[in-house]
Amino acid sequence: MKADAGQIEQVIMNVAINAREAMPNGGKLTLETSNVSFDQESVGRYPELKPGDYVMLAITDTGTGMSEEVKTRVFEPFFTTKGVGQGTGLGLSTCYGIIKQSGGHISVYSEPGRGTTFKIYLPQVELQKKIPIQRLDSPDLPRGTETILLAEDDPALREMAATLLRRLGYTVLTAANGVEALSLNHQRDTGHIDLLFTDVVMPHMSGKELADRVRALYPHTQILFTSAYTENAIVHQGVLDQGVALLQKPFTPSALALKVREVLDQPGARKPDTTQKTFGFAKISDDVKTPGN
């Protein structure tokens, strides 16, 4: 990518210093890069990103995290959570200006007590190997007829992902959190759940806890996690185990289609019954009893 080296160093230092101060008792600071592509129908929190190829820099800490109120103001000039005389409130607003000036985008993802990830996207000047971007209506894009339980606490993202999956032929059940997802156990007409597609961090119940409880009842249900945190960050923090299936936000429709199909086609996955659905999610096996039975 093309940017002023000194300015990018300033961005990294500002974010790293904030991360250090968010970890007063120590922790882990992870910096990682990757090449990413966005098309016109990209799914995620950043619709202002233009289609194209980007270099992504993610800076993650295991610190105290931020509230929703702080996140919405974090790039405002002179906004600071530090005491009087301890900060100007210009560090992150300066980072925002530098990245925008370079034609890129900076965003923050954070949960109280779970750390923070800043993601920086800068346009690639020259791509060594062209990455094909498939549109959702591409005939080569893998489709399916399985049933997917989608658990995502962001309503906009939940609606977009559900719409995309339904357009690919899947039956999609949506839930705003893990508790709501598990309540589907009591419904008798949902059919078998072939895939649980869940956010990692949700209120009331984490994605991992939800996955563990679903798998305990229905071992053949495949699990796909999604998160704005990077895989390295959540594995290092012990949130997820190494080697789990993870789709990082923001993701494109083609990335979603390919990853869902990859997980569903893993050895041991239950093949869909194309003839009929005669049992409910809560009654896959007569040996499995739902709570209260």
Secondary structure in CASP SS format (residue, H / E / C, confidence):
PFRMAT SS
TARGET T0000
AUTHOR 0000-0000-0000
METHOD secondary structure of the structure
MODEL  1
M C 1.00
K C 1.00
A C 1.00
D C 1.00
A H 1.00
G H 1.00
Q H 1.00
I H 1.00
E H 1.00
Q H 1.00
V H 1.00
I H 1.00
M H 1.00
N H 1.00
V H 1.00
A H 1.00
I H 1.00
N H 1.00
A H 1.00
R H 1.00
E H 1.00
A C 1.00
M C 1.00
P C 1.00
N C 1.00
G C 1.00
G C 1.00
K C 1.00
L E 1.00
T E 1.00
L E 1.00
E E 1.00
T E 1.00
S E 1.00
N E 1.00
V E 1.00
S E 1.00
F E 1.00
D C 1.00
Q C 1.00
E C 1.00
S C 1.00
V E 1.00
G C 1.00
R C 1.00
Y C 1.00
P C 1.00
E C 1.00
L C 1.00
K C 1.00
P C 1.00
G E 1.00
D E 1.00
Y E 1.00
V E 1.00
M E 1.00
L E 1.00
A E 1.00
I E 1.00
T E 1.00
D E 1.00
T C 1.00
G C 1.00
T C 1.00
G C 1.00
M C 1.00
S C 1.00
E H 1.00
E H 1.00
V H 1.00
K H 1.00
T H 1.00
R H 1.00
V C 1.00
F C 1.00
E C 1.00
P C 1.00
F C 1.00
F C 1.00
T C 1.00
T C 1.00
K C 1.00
G C 1.00
V C 1.00
G C 1.00
Q C 1.00
G C 1.00
T C 1.00
G C 1.00
L C 1.00
G H 1.00
L H 1.00
S H 1.00
T H 1.00
C H 1.00
Y H 1.00
G H 1.00
I H 1.00
I H 1.00
K H 1.00
Q H 1.00
S C 1.00
G C 1.00
G C 1.00
H E 1.00
I E 1.00
S E 1.00
V E 1.00
Y E 1.00
S E 1.00
E C 1.00
P C 1.00
G C 1.00
R C 1.00
G C 1.00
T E 1.00
T E 1.00
F E 1.00
K E 1.00
I E 1.00
Y E 1.00
L E 1.00
P E 1.00
Q C 1.00
V C 1.00
E C 1.00
L C 1.00
Q C 1.00
K C 1.00
K C 1.00
I C 1.00
P C 1.00
I C 1.00
Q C 1.00
R C 1.00
L C 1.00
D C 1.00
S C 1.00
P C 1.00
D C 1.00
L C 1.00
P C 1.00
R C 1.00
G C 1.00
T C 1.00
E C 1.00
T E 1.00
I E 1.00
L E 1.00
L E 1.00
A E 1.00
E C 1.00
D C 1.00
D C 1.00
P H 1.00
A H 1.00
L H 1.00
R H 1.00
E H 1.00
M H 1.00
A H 1.00
A H 1.00
T H 1.00
L H 1.00
L H 1.00
R H 1.00
R H 1.00
L C 1.00
G C 1.00
Y C 1.00
T E 1.00
V E 1.00
L E 1.00
T E 1.00
A E 1.00
A C 1.00
N C 1.00
G H 1.00
V H 1.00
E H 1.00
A H 1.00
L H 1.00
S H 1.00
L H 1.00
N H 1.00
H H 1.00
Q C 1.00
R C 1.00
D C 1.00
T C 1.00
G C 1.00
H C 1.00
I C 1.00
D C 1.00
L E 1.00
L E 1.00
F E 1.00
T E 1.00
D E 1.00
V C 1.00
V C 1.00
M C 1.00
P C 1.00
H C 1.00
M C 1.00
S C 1.00
G H 1.00
K H 1.00
E H 1.00
L H 1.00
A H 1.00
D H 1.00
R H 1.00
V H 1.00
R H 1.00
A H 1.00
L H 1.00
Y C 1.00
P C 1.00
H C 1.00
T C 1.00
Q E 1.00
I E 1.00
L E 1.00
F E 1.00
T E 1.00
S E 1.00
A C 1.00
Y C 1.00
T C 1.00
E H 1.00
N H 1.00
A H 1.00
I H 1.00
V H 1.00
H H 1.00
Q C 1.00
G C 1.00
V C 1.00
L C 1.00
D C 1.00
Q C 1.00
G C 1.00
V C 1.00
A C 1.00
L E 1.00
L E 1.00
Q E 1.00
K C 1.00
P C 1.00
F E 1.00
T C 1.00
P H 1.00
S H 1.00
A H 1.00
L H 1.00
A H 1.00
L H 1.00
K H 1.00
V H 1.00
R H 1.00
E H 1.00
V H 1.00
L H 1.00
D C 1.00
Q C 1.00
P C 1.00
G C 1.00
A C 1.00
R C 1.00
K C 1.00
P C 1.00
D C 1.00
T C 1.00
T C 1.00
Q C 1.00
K C 1.00
T C 1.00
F C 1.00
G C 1.00
F H 1.00
A H 1.00
K H 1.00
I C 1.00
S C 1.00
D C 1.00
D C 1.00
V C 1.00
K C 1.00
T C 1.00
P C 1.00
G C 1.00
N C 1.00
END
